[in-house]
């Protein structure tokens, strides 16, 4: 699906950082052959000059693709904290049929 389906409605311009982050990870997932199936913005907190944005993300893809995606998050210019991660598989031997739920916090200006 398109990332536009998941982007929150603009609220007084405060979600520009959310939209940029979601667009970046959606593009990376697409390149990796993975699918972003759900996004739930959790909260936005001001921390001095920084903003902490938390999301619950649901993605589908292969095990190695997940590992590469976690590495991508680690290397992003924004600070990304993975608060929780759960990987599920209905077919253990099928390396391309996994789903994961991640709770992440992005810290940026």
ABEGO torsion letter per residue (X at the ends): XBAAAABBBBBGGAAAAAAAAAAAAAAAAAAAGBBBABBBBABBBBBEABBBBBBBBBBBEBAAAAAAAAAAAAABABBBBBABBBBBBABAABAABBBBBBBBBBBBX
